[in-house]
Amino acid sequence: MIPNAGGNGVSASGDAAWIGIGGVTTSDLIQVGTSDSVTRGGQVSSNAFYEMLPAAETPVPGMTVSPGDHMSATLAQLSATGWQIS
């Protein structure tokens, strides 16, 4: 479930929940999940994302997430270099 993120009014903060494969001792991380960013003023923005290193985190196009939403995701290896993220 997407958490109801909040800030402390002093500094920016954030959190994320994800599933992933790899990346512990290598640079082949593949992950999908959600993240929240909170400004110092308490404004929250939430998004769903995927990431396949060395590329940066990419928002999932057309997907809006909000606190309280339930999310699920899967990662499946289709070939030596091909992955399905859903």
Order of alpha helices (4+ residues) and beta strands (2+ residues): beta-beta-beta-beta-beta-beta
